[in-house]
Amino acid sequence: MVKIRLARHGGKKRPFYRLVVADSQAPRDGRFIEQIGLYDPTRSPELFQVDAEKLAAWRAKGAQPTLTVRQLIDRAEASGTPTEPQQPTSQGASEESADVSP
């Protein structure tokens, strides 16, 4: 079964979580299929970002969110914080133009 769950990263006493899609038998911080968001409970206010398109796609495929992830999504929707897709950065374009010599 495929789950949408949190994978813990960060240092001791400084948790930082990635929202990942993983097989239910894989280790908590181990192998995952795709990263779809971030959660940082140490910030004020808490940081919760999720790619809504990927979340909807994985839910349509049958992936089940864990209780904690479901609560985080519900809290974000209730507070009016949109779960927006992450925008690609345009750093690659600026690096290419910076490297061009006449």
VMD Tcl script that builds the backbone (N, CA, C; Angstrom):
set m [mol new atoms 306]
animate dup $m
set s [atomselect $m all]
$s set {name element resname resid chain x y z} {
  {N N MET 1 A 0.848 -1.178 0.000}
  {CA C MET 1 A 0.000 0.000 0.000}
  {C C MET 1 A 0.894 1.242 0.000}
  {N N VAL 2 A 0.497 2.245 -0.737}
  {CA C VAL 2 A 1.247 3.490 -0.830}
  {C C VAL 2 A 0.660 4.503 0.151}
  {N N LYS 3 A 1.550 5.155 0.911}
  {CA C LYS 3 A 1.134 6.134 1.920}
  {C C LYS 3 A 1.739 7.491 1.614}
  {N N ILE 4 A 1.024 8.535 2.029}
  {CA C ILE 4 A 1.547 9.897 2.010}
  {C C ILE 4 A 1.866 10.201 3.462}
  {N N ARG 5 A 3.162 10.409 3.761}
  {CA C ARG 5 A 3.557 10.551 5.158}
  {C C ARG 5 A 4.727 11.522 5.302}
  {N N LEU 6 A 5.122 11.752 6.558}
  {CA C LEU 6 A 6.220 12.659 6.859}
  {C C LEU 6 A 7.516 11.866 7.035}
  {N N ALA 7 A 8.598 12.387 6.461}
  {CA C ALA 7 A 9.937 11.826 6.653}
  {C C ALA 7 A 10.746 12.868 7.414}
  {N N ARG 8 A 11.298 12.486 8.560}
  {CA C ARG 8 A 11.992 13.445 9.421}
  {C C ARG 8 A 13.415 13.686 8.943}
  {N N HIS 9 A 13.761 14.971 8.899}
  {CA C HIS 9 A 15.119 15.406 8.582}
  {C C HIS 9 A 15.480 16.494 9.576}
  {N N GLY 10 A 16.651 17.061 9.454}
  {CA C GLY 10 A 17.079 18.082 10.397}
  {C C GLY 10 A 17.925 17.468 11.490}
  {N N GLY 11 A 18.367 18.297 12.400}
  {CA C GLY 11 A 19.259 17.839 13.452}
  {C C GLY 11 A 18.532 17.464 14.724}
  {N N LYS 12 A 19.314 17.174 15.744}
  {CA C LYS 12 A 18.763 16.824 17.041}
  {C C LYS 12 A 18.013 18.022 17.610}
  {N N LYS 13 A 16.786 17.799 18.041}
  {CA C LYS 13 A 15.911 18.839 18.593}
  {C C LYS 13 A 15.542 19.920 17.575}
  {N N ARG 14 A 15.804 19.708 16.284}
  {CA C ARG 14 A 15.475 20.659 15.226}
  {C C ARG 14 A 14.773 19.921 14.091}
  {N N PRO 15 A 13.560 19.408 14.328}
  {CA C PRO 15 A 12.902 18.601 13.307}
  {C C PRO 15 A 12.484 19.422 12.087}
  {N N PHE 16 A 12.582 18.782 10.956}
  {CA C PHE 16 A 12.137 19.329 9.682}
  {C C PHE 16 A 11.617 18.129 8.904}
  {N N TYR 17 A 10.453 18.244 8.329}
  {CA C TYR 17 A 9.839 17.089 7.690}
  {C C TYR 17 A 9.618 17.328 6.211}
  {N N ARG 18 A 9.748 16.262 5.443}
  {CA C ARG 18 A 9.390 16.274 4.028}
  {C C ARG 18 A 8.121 15.442 3.886}
  {N N LEU 19 A 7.199 15.932 3.110}
  {CA C LEU 19 A 5.976 15.203 2.824}
  {C C LEU 19 A 6.275 14.306 1.633}
  {N N VAL 20 A 6.257 12.996 1.843}
  {CA C VAL 20 A 6.663 12.065 0.799}
  {C C VAL 20 A 5.586 11.027 0.532}
  {N N VAL 21 A 5.656 10.466 -0.660}
  {CA C VAL 21 A 4.828 9.326 -1.035}
  {C C VAL 21 A 5.751 8.123 -0.981}
  {N N ALA 22 A 5.404 7.132 -0.150}
  {CA C ALA 22 A 6.281 5.977 0.045}
  {C C ALA 22 A 5.463 4.715 0.250}
  {N N ASP 23 A 6.096 3.590 0.011}
  {CA C ASP 23 A 5.480 2.308 0.309}
  {C C ASP 23 A 5.336 2.200 1.820}
  {N N SER 24 A 4.253 1.616 2.283}
  {CA C SER 24 A 3.985 1.563 3.721}
  {C C SER 24 A 5.021 0.740 4.477}
  {N N GLN 25 A 5.733 -0.168 3.804}
  {CA C GLN 25 A 6.713 -1.006 4.481}
  {C C GLN 25 A 8.117 -0.417 4.446}
  {N N ALA 26 A 8.303 0.690 3.752}
  {CA C ALA 26 A 9.615 1.342 3.698}
  {C C ALA 26 A 9.883 2.051 5.023}
  {N N PRO 27 A 11.164 2.198 5.420}
  {CA C PRO 27 A 11.481 2.911 6.666}
  {C C PRO 27 A 10.997 4.359 6.625}
  {N N ARG 28 A 10.745 4.926 7.796}
  {CA C ARG 28 A 10.210 6.287 7.895}
  {C C ARG 28 A 11.052 7.298 7.131}
  {N N ASP 29 A 12.364 7.246 7.312}
  {CA C ASP 29 A 13.251 8.201 6.660}
  {C C ASP 29 A 13.966 7.582 5.468}
  {N N GLY 30 A 13.498 6.443 5.033}
  {CA C GLY 30 A 14.174 5.711 3.967}
  {C C GLY 30 A 13.652 6.029 2.583}
  {N N ARG 31 A 13.591 4.998 1.794}
  {CA C ARG 31 A 13.234 5.126 0.391}
  {C C ARG 31 A 11.821 5.651 0.220}
  {N N PHE 32 A 11.659 6.555 -0.744}
  {CA C PHE 32 A 10.336 7.082 -1.049}
  {C C PHE 32 A 10.182 7.196 -2.552}
  {N N ILE 33 A 8.956 7.342 -2.988}
  {CA C ILE 33 A 8.654 7.421 -4.413}
  {C C ILE 33 A 8.800 8.858 -4.911}
  {N N GLU 34 A 8.202 9.807 -4.176}
  {CA C GLU 34 A 8.241 11.206 -4.599}
  {C C GLU 34 A 8.055 12.126 -3.400}
  {N N GLN 35 A 8.748 13.257 -3.415}
  {CA C GLN 35 A 8.563 14.282 -2.387}
  {C C GLN 35 A 7.548 15.279 -2.922}
  {N N ILE 36 A 6.495 15.536 -2.113}
  {CA C ILE 36 A 5.446 16.434 -2.591}
  {C C ILE 36 A 5.258 17.666 -1.720}
  {N N GLY 37 A 6.043 17.789 -0.636}
  {CA C GLY 37 A 5.876 18.972 0.198}
  {C C GLY 37 A 6.869 19.046 1.343}
  {N N LEU 38 A 6.704 20.094 2.165}
  {CA C LEU 38 A 7.564 20.364 3.309}
  {C C LEU 38 A 6.724 20.741 4.519}
  {N N TYR 39 A 7.250 20.445 5.717}
  {CA C TYR 39 A 6.607 20.861 6.959}
  {C C TYR 39 A 7.701 21.182 7.960}
  {N N ASP 40 A 7.694 22.418 8.479}
  {CA C ASP 40 A 8.669 22.846 9.477}
  {C C ASP 40 A 7.923 23.366 10.697}
  {N N PRO 41 A 7.786 22.539 11.746}
  {CA C PRO 41 A 7.036 22.957 12.929}
  {C C PRO 41 A 7.792 23.949 13.815}
  {N N THR 42 A 9.095 24.148 13.578}
  {CA C THR 42 A 9.877 25.031 14.431}
  {C C THR 42 A 9.722 26.500 14.066}
  {N N ARG 43 A 9.239 26.791 12.884}
  {CA C ARG 43 A 9.032 28.183 12.478}
  {C C ARG 43 A 7.801 28.754 13.140}
  {N N SER 44 A 7.757 30.066 13.211}
  {CA C SER 44 A 6.577 30.728 13.750}
  {C C SER 44 A 6.086 31.733 12.721}
  {N N PRO 45 A 4.982 31.540 12.067}
  {CA C PRO 45 A 4.080 30.385 12.121}
  {C C PRO 45 A 4.674 29.173 11.389}
  {N N GLU 46 A 4.093 28.024 11.647}
  {CA C GLU 46 A 4.576 26.786 11.043}
  {C C GLU 46 A 4.568 26.886 9.527}
  {N N LEU 47 A 5.581 26.285 8.902}
  {CA C LEU 47 A 5.667 26.243 7.449}
  {C C LEU 47 A 5.076 24.923 6.980}
  {N N PHE 48 A 4.085 24.992 6.115}
  {CA C PHE 48 A 3.520 23.788 5.515}
  {C C PHE 48 A 3.268 24.085 4.045}
  {N N GLN 49 A 4.036 23.443 3.190}
  {CA C GLN 49 A 3.887 23.610 1.748}
  {C C GLN 49 A 3.652 22.246 1.136}
  {N N VAL 50 A 2.723 22.201 0.213}
  {CA C VAL 50 A 2.474 20.949 -0.494}
  {C C VAL 50 A 2.084 21.287 -1.927}
  {N N ASP 51 A 2.545 20.472 -2.853}
  {CA C ASP 51 A 2.188 20.628 -4.250}
  {C C ASP 51 A 0.797 20.012 -4.420}
  {N N ALA 52 A -0.206 20.857 -4.552}
  {CA C ALA 52 A -1.599 20.403 -4.583}
  {C C ALA 52 A -1.880 19.476 -5.760}
  {N N GLU 53 A -1.252 19.746 -6.896}
  {CA C GLU 53 A -1.476 18.902 -8.073}
  {C C GLU 53 A -0.945 17.489 -7.845}
  {N N LYS 54 A 0.256 17.395 -7.276}
  {CA C LYS 54 A 0.833 16.074 -7.005}
  {C C LYS 54 A 0.033 15.347 -5.931}
  {N N LEU 55 A -0.407 16.088 -4.905}
  {CA C LEU 55 A -1.206 15.487 -3.840}
  {C C LEU 55 A -2.497 14.902 -4.415}
  {N N ALA 56 A -3.172 15.670 -5.237}
  {CA C ALA 56 A -4.423 15.197 -5.847}
  {C C ALA 56 A -4.170 13.995 -6.757}
  {N N ALA 57 A -3.070 14.028 -7.496}
  {CA C ALA 57 A -2.752 12.920 -8.399}
  {C C ALA 57 A -2.488 11.635 -7.629}
  {N N TRP 58 A -1.726 11.725 -6.536}
  {CA C TRP 58 A -1.427 10.531 -5.746}
  {C C TRP 58 A -2.667 10.019 -5.021}
  {N N ARG 59 A -3.505 10.931 -4.561}
  {CA C ARG 59 A -4.755 10.482 -3.919}
  {C C ARG 59 A -5.653 9.779 -4.924}
  {N N ALA 60 A -5.677 10.268 -6.161}
  {CA C ALA 60 A -6.475 9.626 -7.212}
  {C C ALA 60 A -5.947 8.227 -7.529}
  {N N LYS 61 A -4.644 8.039 -7.365}
  {CA C LYS 61 A -4.035 6.729 -7.619}
  {C C LYS 61 A -4.234 5.767 -6.458}
  {N N GLY 62 A -4.770 6.263 -5.330}
  {CA C GLY 62 A -5.066 5.388 -4.202}
  {C C GLY 62 A -4.134 5.527 -3.014}
  {N N ALA 63 A -3.234 6.493 -3.033}
  {CA C ALA 63 A -2.333 6.694 -1.895}
  {C C ALA 63 A -3.129 7.238 -0.707}
  {N N GLN 64 A -2.879 6.672 0.465}
  {CA C GLN 64 A -3.600 7.057 1.672}
  {C C GLN 64 A -2.731 7.952 2.548}
  {N N PRO 65 A -3.191 9.160 2.895}
  {CA C PRO 65 A -2.412 9.993 3.822}
  {C C PRO 65 A -2.509 9.438 5.240}
  {N N THR 66 A -1.422 9.582 6.001}
  {CA C THR 66 A -1.448 9.167 7.394}
  {C C THR 66 A -2.316 10.149 8.178}
  {N N LEU 67 A -2.627 9.810 9.412}
  {CA C LEU 67 A -3.476 10.660 10.245}
  {C C LEU 67 A -2.864 12.053 10.412}
  {N N THR 68 A -1.577 12.112 10.686}
  {CA C THR 68 A -0.906 13.403 10.882}
  {C C THR 68 A -0.941 14.242 9.616}
  {N N VAL 69 A -0.659 13.638 8.480}
  {CA C VAL 69 A -0.678 14.372 7.213}
  {C C VAL 69 A -2.086 14.857 6.910}
  {N N ARG 70 A -3.071 14.020 7.154}
  {CA C ARG 70 A -4.464 14.418 6.916}
  {C C ARG 70 A -4.833 15.625 7.780}
  {N N GLN 71 A -4.399 15.609 9.045}
  {CA C GLN 71 A -4.679 16.735 9.944}
  {C C GLN 71 A -3.980 18.008 9.474}
  {N N LEU 72 A -2.745 17.899 9.001}
  {CA C LEU 72 A -2.020 19.065 8.506}
  {C C LEU 72 A -2.704 19.659 7.271}
  {N N ILE 73 A -3.152 18.805 6.374}
  {CA C ILE 73 A -3.839 19.274 5.164}
  {C C ILE 73 A -5.152 19.946 5.541}
  {N N ASP 74 A -5.908 19.326 6.447}
  {CA C ASP 74 A -7.183 19.907 6.884}
  {C C ASP 74 A -6.972 21.252 7.573}
  {N N ARG 75 A -5.934 21.347 8.405}
  {CA C ARG 75 A -5.641 22.597 9.108}
  {C C ARG 75 A -5.251 23.704 8.112}
  {N N ALA 76 A -4.470 23.350 7.102}
  {CA C ALA 76 A -4.060 24.329 6.094}
  {C C ALA 76 A -5.255 24.816 5.283}
  {N N GLU 77 A -6.153 23.902 4.942}
  {CA C GLU 77 A -7.345 24.284 4.178}
  {C C GLU 77 A -8.289 25.126 5.020}
  {N N ALA 78 A -8.424 24.810 6.313}
  {CA C ALA 78 A -9.328 25.550 7.194}
  {C C ALA 78 A -8.823 26.965 7.471}
  {N N SER 79 A -7.500 27.118 7.572}
  {CA C SER 79 A -6.949 28.441 7.863}
  {C C SER 79 A -6.895 29.322 6.629}
  {N N GLY 80 A -7.233 28.765 5.486}
  {CA C GLY 80 A -7.230 29.550 4.258}
  {C C GLY 80 A -5.878 29.591 3.584}
  {N N THR 81 A -4.893 28.868 4.135}
  {CA C THR 81 A -3.589 28.803 3.504}
  {C C THR 81 A -3.687 27.840 2.332}
  {N N PRO 82 A -3.565 28.344 1.128}
  {CA C PRO 82 A -3.689 27.448 -0.014}
  {C C PRO 82 A -2.497 26.510 -0.114}
  {N N THR 83 A -2.760 25.285 -0.485}
  {CA C THR 83 A -1.693 24.329 -0.719}
  {C C THR 83 A -1.356 24.441 -2.200}
  {N N GLU 84 A -0.416 25.312 -2.499}
  {CA C GLU 84 A -0.103 25.651 -3.878}
  {C C GLU 84 A 0.997 24.763 -4.434}
  {N N PRO 85 A 0.992 24.564 -5.749}
  {CA C PRO 85 A 2.104 23.845 -6.360}
  {C C PRO 85 A 3.367 24.685 -6.272}
  {N N GLN 86 A 4.503 24.037 -6.108}
  {CA C GLN 86 A 5.763 24.753 -6.021}
  {C C GLN 86 A 6.144 25.259 -7.406}
  {N N GLN 87 A 6.544 26.516 -7.473}
  {CA C GLN 87 A 6.915 27.124 -8.734}
  {C C GLN 87 A 8.365 26.795 -9.058}
  {N N PRO 88 A 8.645 26.436 -10.313}
  {CA C PRO 88 A 10.034 26.168 -10.677}
  {C C PRO 88 A 10.849 27.458 -10.626}
  {N N THR 89 A 12.080 27.343 -10.188}
  {CA C THR 89 A 12.935 28.521 -10.119}
  {C C THR 89 A 13.548 28.783 -11.483}
  {N N SER 90 A 13.855 30.032 -11.760}
  {CA C SER 90 A 14.438 30.394 -13.050}
  {C C SER 90 A 15.931 30.645 -12.910}
  {N N GLN 91 A 16.586 29.983 -11.954}
  {CA C GLN 91 A 18.014 30.164 -11.756}
  {C C GLN 91 A 18.805 29.628 -12.939}
  {N N GLY 92 A 18.331 28.571 -13.554}
  {CA C GLY 92 A 19.029 27.995 -14.696}
  {C C GLY 92 A 19.130 28.977 -15.847}
  {N N ALA 93 A 18.083 29.755 -16.093}
  {CA C ALA 93 A 18.088 30.718 -17.184}
  {C C ALA 93 A 19.072 31.855 -16.907}
  {N N SER 94 A 19.138 32.320 -15.669}
  {CA C SER 94 A 20.038 33.420 -15.351}
  {C C SER 94 A 21.490 32.965 -15.375}
  {N N GLU 95 A 21.751 31.694 -14.998}
  {CA C GLU 95 A 23.120 31.194 -15.037}
  {C C GLU 95 A 23.601 31.066 -16.474}
  {N N GLU 96 A 22.722 30.631 -17.375}
  {CA C GLU 96 A 23.103 30.487 -18.758}
  {C C GLU 96 A 23.449 31.830 -19.384}
  {N N SER 97 A 22.648 32.853 -19.094}
  {CA C SER 97 A 22.902 34.165 -19.677}
  {C C SER 97 A 24.131 34.814 -19.055}
  {N N ALA 98 A 24.464 34.473 -17.813}
  {CA C ALA 98 A 25.633 35.046 -17.144}
  {C C ALA 98 A 26.922 34.439 -17.691}
  {N N ASP 99 A 26.878 33.211 -18.200}
  {CA C ASP 99 A 28.066 32.542 -18.695}
  {C C ASP 99 A 28.409 32.908 -20.140}
  {N N VAL 100 A 27.542 33.600 -20.823}
  {CA C VAL 100 A 27.756 33.939 -22.229}
  {C C VAL 100 A 28.788 35.049 -22.333}
  {N N SER 101 A 29.861 34.796 -23.080}
  {CA C SER 101 A 30.904 35.799 -23.294}
  {C C SER 101 A 30.833 36.312 -24.723}
  {N N PRO 102 A 31.128 37.599 -24.966}
  {CA C PRO 102 A 31.060 38.114 -26.346}
  {C C PRO 102 A 32.201 37.644 -27.198}
}
mol reanalyze $m
mol bondsrecalc $m
mol representation Tube
mol addrep $m
